[in-house]
Amino acid sequence: MGDTLRDRIGGNGRIKQILGSPLVAQRHYDELFIRVLCRHPTKEESGALRNLVGEAVKDQSVYEDIFWSLLNSTEFTFNH
């Protein structure tokens, strides 16, 4: 993702708000999925995200990358 898109996705946007809330990581994943795909992640997707994020649960760039990946998913393309 280029600097222009990173600024738009990161900035003071929704991801910063999500990370600033007292929610656990699973709720962060739910928020991203609902916002982009209008659904909760499956158990398999949640497990994959937990493995991907690991100890970086407060790293904004990780969630920006997840958000970007969801926006580029086939599911998003077909639904929007």
PDB file of N, CA, C and O in Angstrom:
ATOM      1  N   MET A   1       0.847  -1.161   0.000  1.00  0.00           N
ATOM      2  CA  MET A   1       0.000   0.000   0.000  1.00  0.00           C
ATOM      3  C   MET A   1       0.895   1.226   0.000  1.00  0.00           C
ATOM      4  O   MET A   1       1.866   1.291   0.754  1.00  0.00           O
ATOM      5  N   GLY A   2       0.577   2.183  -0.829  1.00  0.00           N
ATOM      6  CA  GLY A   2       1.383   3.387  -0.928  1.00  0.00           C
ATOM      7  C   GLY A   2       1.101   4.375   0.199  1.00  0.00           C
ATOM      8  O   GLY A   2       0.169   4.207   0.985  1.00  0.00           O
ATOM      9  N   ASP A   3       1.938   5.409   0.251  1.00  0.00           N
ATOM     10  CA  ASP A   3       1.813   6.416   1.308  1.00  0.00           C
ATOM     11  C   ASP A   3       0.468   7.132   1.276  1.00  0.00           C
ATOM     12  O   ASP A   3      -0.106   7.424   2.326  1.00  0.00           O
ATOM     13  N   THR A   4      -0.034   7.414   0.086  1.00  0.00           N
ATOM     14  CA  THR A   4      -1.310   8.126  -0.032  1.00  0.00           C
ATOM     15  C   THR A   4      -2.439   7.326   0.595  1.00  0.00           C
ATOM     16  O   THR A   4      -3.230   7.856   1.375  1.00  0.00           O
ATOM     17  N   LEU A   5      -2.507   6.055   0.252  1.00  0.00           N
ATOM     18  CA  LEU A   5      -3.561   5.211   0.824  1.00  0.00           C
ATOM     19  C   LEU A   5      -3.340   4.949   2.305  1.00  0.00           C
ATOM     20  O   LEU A   5      -4.296   4.919   3.080  1.00  0.00           O
ATOM     21  N   ARG A   6      -2.106   4.761   2.698  1.00  0.00           N
ATOM     22  CA  ARG A   6      -1.813   4.539   4.124  1.00  0.00           C
ATOM     23  C   ARG A   6      -2.279   5.738   4.947  1.00  0.00           C
ATOM     24  O   ARG A   6      -2.838   5.570   6.031  1.00  0.00           O
ATOM     25  N   ASP A   7      -2.049   6.951   4.431  1.00  0.00           N
ATOM     26  CA  ASP A   7      -2.497   8.148   5.136  1.00  0.00           C
ATOM     27  C   ASP A   7      -4.015   8.190   5.250  1.00  0.00           C
ATOM     28  O   ASP A   7      -4.555   8.580   6.285  1.00  0.00           O
ATOM     29  N   ARG A   8      -4.698   7.791   4.192  1.00  0.00           N
ATOM     30  CA  ARG A   8      -6.165   7.814   4.214  1.00  0.00           C
ATOM     31  C   ARG A   8      -6.741   6.730   5.109  1.00  0.00           C
ATOM     32  O   ARG A   8      -7.725   6.966   5.810  1.00  0.00           O
ATOM     33  N   ILE A   9      -6.148   5.558   5.096  1.00  0.00           N
ATOM     34  CA  ILE A   9      -6.636   4.453   5.924  1.00  0.00           C
ATOM     35  C   ILE A   9      -6.241   4.668   7.376  1.00  0.00           C
ATOM     36  O   ILE A   9      -7.044   4.433   8.279  1.00  0.00           O
ATOM     37  N   GLY A  10      -5.019   5.110   7.607  1.00  0.00           N
ATOM     38  CA  GLY A  10      -4.519   5.283   8.973  1.00  0.00           C
ATOM     39  C   GLY A  10      -4.963   6.590   9.581  1.00  0.00           C
ATOM     40  O   GLY A  10      -5.912   6.624  10.365  1.00  0.00           O
ATOM     41  N   GLY A  11      -4.301   7.650   9.235  1.00  0.00           N
ATOM     42  CA  GLY A  11      -4.612   8.989   9.717  1.00  0.00           C
ATOM     43  C   GLY A  11      -5.304   9.033  11.060  1.00  0.00           C
ATOM     44  O   GLY A  11      -4.862   8.397  12.017  1.00  0.00           O
ATOM     45  N   ASN A  12      -6.373   9.772  11.130  1.00  0.00           N
ATOM     46  CA  ASN A  12      -7.210   9.836  12.330  1.00  0.00           C
ATOM     47  C   ASN A  12      -8.514   9.099  12.098  1.00  0.00           C
ATOM     48  O   ASN A  12      -9.542   9.434  12.687  1.00  0.00           O
ATOM     49  N   GLY A  13      -8.469   8.110  11.250  1.00  0.00           N
ATOM     50  CA  GLY A  13      -9.660   7.394  10.852  1.00  0.00           C
ATOM     51  C   GLY A  13     -10.143   6.325  11.819  1.00  0.00           C
ATOM     52  O   GLY A  13      -9.809   6.313  13.004  1.00  0.00           O
ATOM     53  N   ARG A  14     -10.927   5.449  11.268  1.00  0.00           N
ATOM     54  CA  ARG A  14     -11.611   4.424  12.053  1.00  0.00           C
ATOM     55  C   ARG A  14     -10.647   3.470  12.737  1.00  0.00           C
ATOM     56  O   ARG A  14     -10.905   3.061  13.869  1.00  0.00           O
ATOM     57  N   ILE A  15      -9.566   3.106  12.104  1.00  0.00           N
ATOM     58  CA  ILE A  15      -8.628   2.157  12.712  1.00  0.00           C
ATOM     59  C   ILE A  15      -8.039   2.748  13.993  1.00  0.00           C
ATOM     60  O   ILE A  15      -7.892   2.049  14.995  1.00  0.00           O
ATOM     61  N   LYS A  16      -7.711   4.015  13.954  1.00  0.00           N
ATOM     62  CA  LYS A  16      -7.190   4.670  15.151  1.00  0.00           C
ATOM     63  C   LYS A  16      -8.245   4.662  16.257  1.00  0.00           C
ATOM     64  O   LYS A  16      -7.912   4.461  17.425  1.00  0.00           O
ATOM     65  N   GLN A  17      -9.500   4.877  15.903  1.00  0.00           N
ATOM     66  CA  GLN A  17     -10.586   4.841  16.878  1.00  0.00           C
ATOM     67  C   GLN A  17     -10.753   3.445  17.457  1.00  0.00           C
ATOM     68  O   GLN A  17     -10.935   3.285  18.664  1.00  0.00           O
ATOM     69  N   ILE A  18     -10.692   2.436  16.598  1.00  0.00           N
ATOM     70  CA  ILE A  18     -10.842   1.049  17.050  1.00  0.00           C
ATOM     71  C   ILE A  18      -9.733   0.700  18.035  1.00  0.00           C
ATOM     72  O   ILE A  18      -9.999   0.126  19.091  1.00  0.00           O
ATOM     73  N   LEU A  19      -8.508   1.039  17.699  1.00  0.00           N
ATOM     74  CA  LEU A  19      -7.382   0.717  18.581  1.00  0.00           C
ATOM     75  C   LEU A  19      -7.406   1.536  19.866  1.00  0.00           C
ATOM     76  O   LEU A  19      -6.859   1.107  20.882  1.00  0.00           O
ATOM     77  N   GLY A  20      -8.029   2.701  19.833  1.00  0.00           N
ATOM     78  CA  GLY A  20      -8.122   3.535  21.019  1.00  0.00           C
ATOM     79  C   GLY A  20      -9.200   3.091  21.990  1.00  0.00           C
ATOM     80  O   GLY A  20      -9.267   3.576  23.120  1.00  0.00           O
ATOM     81  N   SER A  21     -10.044   2.166  21.549  1.00  0.00           N
ATOM     82  CA  SER A  21     -11.115   1.678  22.411  1.00  0.00           C
ATOM     83  C   SER A  21     -10.586   0.560  23.307  1.00  0.00           C
ATOM     84  O   SER A  21      -9.576  -0.068  22.991  1.00  0.00           O
ATOM     85  N   PRO A  22     -11.271   0.315  24.422  1.00  0.00           N
ATOM     86  CA  PRO A  22     -10.798  -0.717  25.353  1.00  0.00           C
ATOM     87  C   PRO A  22     -11.204  -2.142  24.955  1.00  0.00           C
ATOM     88  O   PRO A  22     -11.340  -3.013  25.814  1.00  0.00           O
ATOM     89  N   LEU A  23     -11.393  -2.372  23.671  1.00  0.00           N
ATOM     90  CA  LEU A  23     -11.830  -3.681  23.205  1.00  0.00           C
ATOM     91  C   LEU A  23     -10.660  -4.656  23.110  1.00  0.00           C
ATOM     92  O   LEU A  23      -9.509  -4.246  22.961  1.00  0.00           O
ATOM     93  N   VAL A  24     -10.959  -5.921  23.196  1.00  0.00           N
ATOM     94  CA  VAL A  24      -9.942  -6.953  22.986  1.00  0.00           C
ATOM     95  C   VAL A  24      -9.731  -7.121  21.487  1.00  0.00           C
ATOM     96  O   VAL A  24     -10.546  -6.673  20.681  1.00  0.00           O
ATOM     97  N   ALA A  25      -8.643  -7.764  21.126  1.00  0.00           N
ATOM     98  CA  ALA A  25      -8.272  -7.898  19.714  1.00  0.00           C
ATOM     99  C   ALA A  25      -9.393  -8.508  18.875  1.00  0.00           C
ATOM    100  O   ALA A  25      -9.611  -8.073  17.744  1.00  0.00           O
ATOM    101  N   GLN A  26     -10.101  -9.492  19.394  1.00  0.00           N
ATOM    102  CA  GLN A  26     -11.182 -10.123  18.621  1.00  0.00           C
ATOM    103  C   GLN A  26     -12.221  -9.091  18.201  1.00  0.00           C
ATOM    104  O   GLN A  26     -12.744  -9.156  17.088  1.00  0.00           O
ATOM    105  N   ARG A  27     -12.517  -8.161  19.059  1.00  0.00           N
ATOM    106  CA  ARG A  27     -13.489  -7.120  18.717  1.00  0.00           C
ATOM    107  C   ARG A  27     -12.927  -6.195  17.629  1.00  0.00           C
ATOM    108  O   ARG A  27     -13.682  -5.668  16.813  1.00  0.00           O
ATOM    109  N   HIS A  28     -11.611  -5.999  17.618  1.00  0.00           N
ATOM    110  CA  HIS A  28     -11.003  -5.199  16.554  1.00  0.00           C
ATOM    111  C   HIS A  28     -11.238  -5.890  15.207  1.00  0.00           C
ATOM    112  O   HIS A  28     -11.587  -5.244  14.219  1.00  0.00           O
ATOM    113  N   TYR A  29     -11.042  -7.203  15.182  1.00  0.00           N
ATOM    114  CA  TYR A  29     -11.258  -7.954  13.937  1.00  0.00           C
ATOM    115  C   TYR A  29     -12.711  -7.845  13.510  1.00  0.00           C
ATOM    116  O   TYR A  29     -13.009  -7.617  12.338  1.00  0.00           O
ATOM    117  N   ASP A  30     -13.615  -8.011  14.474  1.00  0.00           N
ATOM    118  CA  ASP A  30     -15.043  -7.914  14.172  1.00  0.00           C
ATOM    119  C   ASP A  30     -15.378  -6.561  13.562  1.00  0.00           C
ATOM    120  O   ASP A  30     -16.101  -6.484  12.568  1.00  0.00           O
ATOM    121  N   GLU A  31     -14.855  -5.499  14.155  1.00  0.00           N
ATOM    122  CA  GLU A  31     -15.114  -4.143  13.653  1.00  0.00           C
ATOM    123  C   GLU A  31     -14.654  -3.985  12.209  1.00  0.00           C
ATOM    124  O   GLU A  31     -15.371  -3.418  11.385  1.00  0.00           O
ATOM    125  N   LEU A  32     -13.470  -4.482  11.904  1.00  0.00           N
ATOM    126  CA  LEU A  32     -12.953  -4.363  10.540  1.00  0.00           C
ATOM    127  C   LEU A  32     -13.804  -5.155   9.552  1.00  0.00           C
ATOM    128  O   LEU A  32     -14.142  -4.656   8.479  1.00  0.00           O
ATOM    129  N   PHE A  33     -14.144  -6.375   9.909  1.00  0.00           N
ATOM    130  CA  PHE A  33     -14.950  -7.208   9.021  1.00  0.00           C
ATOM    131  C   PHE A  33     -16.334  -6.606   8.798  1.00  0.00           C
ATOM    132  O   PHE A  33     -16.821  -6.574   7.668  1.00  0.00           O
ATOM    133  N   ILE A  34     -16.965  -6.134   9.858  1.00  0.00           N
ATOM    134  CA  ILE A  34     -18.291  -5.544   9.730  1.00  0.00           C
ATOM    135  C   ILE A  34     -18.228  -4.302   8.858  1.00  0.00           C
ATOM    136  O   ILE A  34     -19.083  -4.102   7.994  1.00  0.00           O
ATOM    137  N   ARG A  35     -17.231  -3.475   9.076  1.00  0.00           N
ATOM    138  CA  ARG A  35     -17.104  -2.236   8.310  1.00  0.00           C
ATOM    139  C   ARG A  35     -16.876  -2.514   6.819  1.00  0.00           C
ATOM    140  O   ARG A  35     -17.430  -1.811   5.974  1.00  0.00           O
ATOM    141  N   VAL A  36     -16.074  -3.523   6.489  1.00  0.00           N
ATOM    142  CA  VAL A  36     -15.721  -3.767   5.088  1.00  0.00           C
ATOM    143  C   VAL A  36     -16.640  -4.804   4.428  1.00  0.00           C
ATOM    144  O   VAL A  36     -17.117  -4.589   3.314  1.00  0.00           O
ATOM    145  N   LEU A  37     -16.887  -5.923   5.110  1.00  0.00           N
ATOM    146  CA  LEU A  37     -17.627  -7.023   4.484  1.00  0.00           C
ATOM    147  C   LEU A  37     -19.057  -7.179   4.998  1.00  0.00           C
ATOM    148  O   LEU A  37     -19.802  -8.032   4.516  1.00  0.00           O
ATOM    149  N   CYS A  38     -19.437  -6.358   5.973  1.00  0.00           N
ATOM    150  CA  CYS A  38     -20.791  -6.396   6.545  1.00  0.00           C
ATOM    151  C   CYS A  38     -21.116  -7.736   7.195  1.00  0.00           C
ATOM    152  O   CYS A  38     -22.254  -8.203   7.152  1.00  0.00           O
ATOM    153  N   ARG A  39     -20.098  -8.345   7.796  1.00  0.00           N
ATOM    154  CA  ARG A  39     -20.289  -9.613   8.510  1.00  0.00           C
ATOM    155  C   ARG A  39     -19.164  -9.798   9.511  1.00  0.00           C
ATOM    156  O   ARG A  39     -18.132  -9.131   9.438  1.00  0.00           O
ATOM    157  N   HIS A  40     -19.377 -10.715  10.449  1.00  0.00           N
ATOM    158  CA  HIS A  40     -18.326 -11.077  11.396  1.00  0.00           C
ATOM    159  C   HIS A  40     -17.368 -12.069  10.734  1.00  0.00           C
ATOM    160  O   HIS A  40     -17.769 -12.790   9.821  1.00  0.00           O
ATOM    161  N   PRO A  41     -16.124 -12.118  11.173  1.00  0.00           N
ATOM    162  CA  PRO A  41     -15.210 -13.133  10.635  1.00  0.00           C
ATOM    163  C   PRO A  41     -15.619 -14.525  11.109  1.00  0.00           C
ATOM    164  O   PRO A  41     -16.171 -14.684  12.198  1.00  0.00           O
ATOM    165  N   THR A  42     -15.346 -15.512  10.291  1.00  0.00           N
ATOM    166  CA  THR A  42     -15.611 -16.897  10.692  1.00  0.00           C
ATOM    167  C   THR A  42     -14.590 -17.295  11.762  1.00  0.00           C
ATOM    168  O   THR A  42     -13.626 -16.571  12.008  1.00  0.00           O
ATOM    169  N   LYS A  43     -14.808 -18.441  12.388  1.00  0.00           N
ATOM    170  CA  LYS A  43     -13.848 -18.929  13.378  1.00  0.00           C
ATOM    171  C   LYS A  43     -12.481 -19.131  12.750  1.00  0.00           C
ATOM    172  O   LYS A  43     -11.455 -18.838  13.364  1.00  0.00           O
ATOM    173  N   GLU A  44     -12.472 -19.634  11.523  1.00  0.00           N
ATOM    174  CA  GLU A  44     -11.200 -19.861  10.829  1.00  0.00           C
ATOM    175  C   GLU A  44     -10.491 -18.541  10.545  1.00  0.00           C
ATOM    176  O   GLU A  44      -9.279 -18.427  10.727  1.00  0.00           O
ATOM    177  N   GLU A  45     -11.251 -17.549  10.098  1.00  0.00           N
ATOM    178  CA  GLU A  45     -10.654 -16.238   9.820  1.00  0.00           C
ATOM    179  C   GLU A  45     -10.128 -15.590  11.104  1.00  0.00           C
ATOM    180  O   GLU A  45      -9.048 -14.999  11.112  1.00  0.00           O
ATOM    181  N   SER A  46     -10.896 -15.705  12.179  1.00  0.00           N
ATOM    182  CA  SER A  46     -10.451 -15.152  13.465  1.00  0.00           C
ATOM    183  C   SER A  46      -9.164 -15.819  13.932  1.00  0.00           C
ATOM    184  O   SER A  46      -8.252 -15.152  14.420  1.00  0.00           O
ATOM    185  N   GLY A  47      -9.096 -17.131  13.782  1.00  0.00           N
ATOM    186  CA  GLY A  47      -7.884 -17.852  14.167  1.00  0.00           C
ATOM    187  C   GLY A  47      -6.686 -17.429  13.335  1.00  0.00           C
ATOM    188  O   GLY A  47      -5.586 -17.253  13.858  1.00  0.00           O
ATOM    189  N   ALA A  48      -6.906 -17.267  12.044  1.00  0.00           N
ATOM    190  CA  ALA A  48      -5.816 -16.834  11.162  1.00  0.00           C
ATOM    191  C   ALA A  48      -5.355 -15.423  11.527  1.00  0.00           C
ATOM    192  O   ALA A  48      -4.159 -15.131  11.498  1.00  0.00           O
ATOM    193  N   LEU A  49      -6.298 -14.555  11.869  1.00  0.00           N
ATOM    194  CA  LEU A  49      -5.930 -13.198  12.268  1.00  0.00           C
ATOM    195  C   LEU A  49      -5.166 -13.182  13.580  1.00  0.00           C
ATOM    196  O   LEU A  49      -4.203 -12.429  13.728  1.00  0.00           O
ATOM    197  N   ARG A  50      -5.583 -14.004  14.533  1.00  0.00           N
ATOM    198  CA  ARG A  50      -4.846 -14.094  15.811  1.00  0.00           C
ATOM    199  C   ARG A  50      -3.414 -14.529  15.558  1.00  0.00           C
ATOM    200  O   ARG A  50      -2.485 -13.981  16.151  1.00  0.00           O
ATOM    201  N   ASN A  51      -3.225 -15.517  14.678  1.00  0.00           N
ATOM    202  CA  ASN A  51      -1.876 -15.982  14.344  1.00  0.00           C
ATOM    203  C   ASN A  51      -1.076 -14.895  13.629  1.00  0.00           C
ATOM    204  O   ASN A  51       0.114 -14.716  13.887  1.00  0.00           O
ATOM    205  N   LEU A  52      -1.732 -14.183  12.742  1.00  0.00           N
ATOM    206  CA  LEU A  52      -1.072 -13.130  11.980  1.00  0.00           C
ATOM    207  C   LEU A  52      -0.642 -11.967  12.879  1.00  0.00           C
ATOM    208  O   LEU A  52       0.489 -11.489  12.785  1.00  0.00           O
ATOM    209  N   VAL A  53      -1.536 -11.524  13.735  1.00  0.00           N
ATOM    210  CA  VAL A  53      -1.265 -10.369  14.597  1.00  0.00           C
ATOM    211  C   VAL A  53      -0.288 -10.725  15.701  1.00  0.00           C
ATOM    212  O   VAL A  53       0.590  -9.926  16.027  1.00  0.00           O
ATOM    213  N   GLY A  54      -0.423 -11.905  16.283  1.00  0.00           N
ATOM    214  CA  GLY A  54       0.485 -12.347  17.336  1.00  0.00           C
ATOM    215  C   GLY A  54       0.533 -11.372  18.495  1.00  0.00           C
ATOM    216  O   GLY A  54      -0.501 -11.038  19.075  1.00  0.00           O
ATOM    217  N   GLU A  55       1.717 -10.918  18.832  1.00  0.00           N
ATOM    218  CA  GLU A  55       1.914 -10.006  19.962  1.00  0.00           C
ATOM    219  C   GLU A  55       1.698  -8.536  19.585  1.00  0.00           C
ATOM    220  O   GLU A  55       1.740  -7.665  20.454  1.00  0.00           O
ATOM    221  N   ALA A  56       1.473  -8.258  18.321  1.00  0.00           N
ATOM    222  CA  ALA A  56       1.358  -6.872  17.850  1.00  0.00           C
ATOM    223  C   ALA A  56      -0.086  -6.364  17.910  1.00  0.00           C
ATOM    224  O   ALA A  56      -0.538  -5.680  16.991  1.00  0.00           O
ATOM    225  N   VAL A  57      -0.810  -6.692  18.983  1.00  0.00           N
ATOM    226  CA  VAL A  57      -2.233  -6.367  19.067  1.00  0.00           C
ATOM    227  C   VAL A  57      -2.528  -4.872  19.134  1.00  0.00           C
ATOM    228  O   VAL A  57      -3.674  -4.475  18.921  1.00  0.00           O
ATOM    229  N   LYS A  58      -1.561  -4.047  19.416  1.00  0.00           N
ATOM    230  CA  LYS A  58      -1.768  -2.593  19.452  1.00  0.00           C
ATOM    231  C   LYS A  58      -1.018  -1.868  18.336  1.00  0.00           C
ATOM    232  O   LYS A  58      -0.915  -0.641  18.355  1.00  0.00           O
ATOM    233  N   ASP A  59      -0.496  -2.612  17.371  1.00  0.00           N
ATOM    234  CA  ASP A  59       0.250  -2.018  16.255  1.00  0.00           C
ATOM    235  C   ASP A  59      -0.727  -1.596  15.157  1.00  0.00           C
ATOM    236  O   ASP A  59      -1.310  -2.444  14.481  1.00  0.00           O
ATOM    237  N   GLN A  60      -0.902  -0.311  14.984  1.00  0.00           N
ATOM    238  CA  GLN A  60      -1.867   0.205  14.024  1.00  0.00           C
ATOM    239  C   GLN A  60      -1.596  -0.280  12.606  1.00  0.00           C
ATOM    240  O   GLN A  60      -2.537  -0.545  11.858  1.00  0.00           O
ATOM    241  N   SER A  61      -0.337  -0.399  12.225  1.00  0.00           N
ATOM    242  CA  SER A  61      -0.016  -0.800  10.858  1.00  0.00           C
ATOM    243  C   SER A  61      -0.515  -2.205  10.543  1.00  0.00           C
ATOM    244  O   SER A  61      -0.850  -2.493   9.395  1.00  0.00           O
ATOM    245  N   VAL A  62      -0.570  -3.079  11.535  1.00  0.00           N
ATOM    246  CA  VAL A  62      -1.091  -4.439  11.323  1.00  0.00           C
ATOM    247  C   VAL A  62      -2.561  -4.368  10.935  1.00  0.00           C
ATOM    248  O   VAL A  62      -2.993  -5.053  10.008  1.00  0.00           O
ATOM    249  N   TYR A  63      -3.327  -3.548  11.633  1.00  0.00           N
ATOM    250  CA  TYR A  63      -4.756  -3.433  11.350  1.00  0.00           C
ATOM    251  C   TYR A  63      -5.016  -2.690  10.046  1.00  0.00           C
ATOM    252  O   TYR A  63      -6.002  -2.964   9.361  1.00  0.00           O
ATOM    253  N   GLU A  64      -4.144  -1.757   9.699  1.00  0.00           N
ATOM    254  CA  GLU A  64      -4.244  -1.097   8.396  1.00  0.00           C
ATOM    255  C   GLU A  64      -4.042  -2.118   7.282  1.00  0.00           C
ATOM    256  O   GLU A  64      -4.746  -2.086   6.273  1.00  0.00           O
ATOM    257  N   ASP A  65      -3.090  -3.017   7.462  1.00  0.00           N
ATOM    258  CA  ASP A  65      -2.847  -4.057   6.458  1.00  0.00           C
ATOM    259  C   ASP A  65      -4.035  -5.011   6.356  1.00  0.00           C
ATOM    260  O   ASP A  65      -4.406  -5.420   5.255  1.00  0.00           O
ATOM    261  N   ILE A  66      -4.629  -5.367   7.485  1.00  0.00           N
ATOM    262  CA  ILE A  66      -5.820  -6.233   7.461  1.00  0.00           C
ATOM    263  C   ILE A  66      -6.952  -5.517   6.737  1.00  0.00           C
ATOM    264  O   ILE A  66      -7.624  -6.113   5.894  1.00  0.00           O
ATOM    265  N   PHE A  67      -7.168  -4.246   7.058  1.00  0.00           N
ATOM    266  CA  PHE A  67      -8.209  -3.453   6.415  1.00  0.00           C
ATOM    267  C   PHE A  67      -7.994  -3.406   4.908  1.00  0.00           C
ATOM    268  O   PHE A  67      -8.922  -3.625   4.128  1.00  0.00           O
ATOM    269  N   TRP A  68      -6.775  -3.122   4.515  1.00  0.00           N
ATOM    270  CA  TRP A  68      -6.419  -3.059   3.087  1.00  0.00           C
ATOM    271  C   TRP A  68      -6.664  -4.413   2.413  1.00  0.00           C
ATOM    272  O   TRP A  68      -7.186  -4.466   1.299  1.00  0.00           O
ATOM    273  N   SER A  69      -6.295  -5.486   3.076  1.00  0.00           N
ATOM    274  CA  SER A  69      -6.511  -6.822   2.521  1.00  0.00           C
ATOM    275  C   SER A  69      -7.996  -7.111   2.334  1.00  0.00           C
ATOM    276  O   SER A  69      -8.402  -7.683   1.322  1.00  0.00           O
ATOM    277  N   LEU A  70      -8.793  -6.717   3.301  1.00  0.00           N
ATOM    278  CA  LEU A  70     -10.238  -6.923   3.182  1.00  0.00           C
ATOM    279  C   LEU A  70     -10.818  -6.115   2.021  1.00  0.00           C
ATOM    280  O   LEU A  70     -11.678  -6.602   1.287  1.00  0.00           O
ATOM    281  N   LEU A  71     -10.344  -4.885   1.863  1.00  0.00           N
ATOM    282  CA  LEU A  71     -10.814  -4.058   0.742  1.00  0.00           C
ATOM    283  C   LEU A  71     -10.444  -4.654  -0.614  1.00  0.00           C
ATOM    284  O   LEU A  71     -11.136  -4.433  -1.607  1.00  0.00           O
ATOM    285  N   ASN A  72      -9.355  -5.405  -0.646  1.00  0.00           N
ATOM    286  CA  ASN A  72      -8.909  -6.017  -1.895  1.00  0.00           C
ATOM    287  C   ASN A  72      -9.383  -7.451  -2.058  1.00  0.00           C
ATOM    288  O   ASN A  72      -8.985  -8.129  -3.006  1.00  0.00           O
ATOM    289  N   SER A  73     -10.214  -7.914  -1.162  1.00  0.00           N
ATOM    290  CA  SER A  73     -10.689  -9.301  -1.223  1.00  0.00           C
ATOM    291  C   SER A  73     -11.730  -9.471  -2.330  1.00  0.00           C
ATOM    292  O   SER A  73     -12.408  -8.519  -2.714  1.00  0.00           O
ATOM    293  N   THR A  74     -11.840 -10.668  -2.820  1.00  0.00           N
ATOM    294  CA  THR A  74     -12.846 -10.994  -3.825  1.00  0.00           C
ATOM    295  C   THR A  74     -14.238 -10.762  -3.278  1.00  0.00           C
ATOM    296  O   THR A  74     -15.120 -10.296  -3.999  1.00  0.00           O
ATOM    297  N   GLU A  75     -14.449 -11.085  -2.003  1.00  0.00           N
ATOM    298  CA  GLU A  75     -15.760 -10.899  -1.387  1.00  0.00           C
ATOM    299  C   GLU A  75     -16.186  -9.430  -1.429  1.00  0.00           C
ATOM    300  O   GLU A  75     -17.337  -9.128  -1.747  1.00  0.00           O
ATOM    301  N   PHE A  76     -15.281  -8.529  -1.113  1.00  0.00           N
ATOM    302  CA  PHE A  76     -15.602  -7.095  -1.157  1.00  0.00           C
ATOM    303  C   PHE A  76     -15.901  -6.669  -2.593  1.00  0.00           C
ATOM    304  O   PHE A  76     -16.851  -5.925  -2.836  1.00  0.00           O
ATOM    305  N   THR A  77     -15.105  -7.131  -3.527  1.00  0.00           N
ATOM    306  CA  THR A  77     -15.289  -6.760  -4.929  1.00  0.00           C
ATOM    307  C   THR A  77     -16.656  -7.191  -5.437  1.00  0.00           C
ATOM    308  O   THR A  77     -17.317  -6.422  -6.135  1.00  0.00           O
ATOM    309  N   PHE A  78     -17.099  -8.404  -5.103  1.00  0.00           N
ATOM    310  CA  PHE A  78     -18.384  -8.893  -5.583  1.00  0.00           C
ATOM    311  C   PHE A  78     -19.562  -8.247  -4.866  1.00  0.00           C
ATOM    312  O   PHE A  78     -20.632  -8.096  -5.456  1.00  0.00           O
ATOM    313  N   ASN A  79     -19.386  -7.867  -3.613  1.00  0.00           N
ATOM    314  CA  ASN A  79     -20.499  -7.285  -2.850  1.00  0.00           C
ATOM    315  C   ASN A  79     -20.652  -5.789  -3.056  1.00  0.00           C
ATOM    316  O   ASN A  79     -21.721  -5.234  -2.801  1.00  0.00           O
ATOM    317  N   HIS A  80     -19.596  -5.131  -3.516  1.00  0.00           N
ATOM    318  CA  HIS A  80     -19.670  -3.675  -3.651  1.00  0.00           C
ATOM    319  C   HIS A  80     -19.272  -3.307  -5.048  1.00  0.00           C
ATOM    320  O   HIS A  80     -19.260  -2.126  -5.396  1.00  0.00           O
TER     321      HIS A  80
END
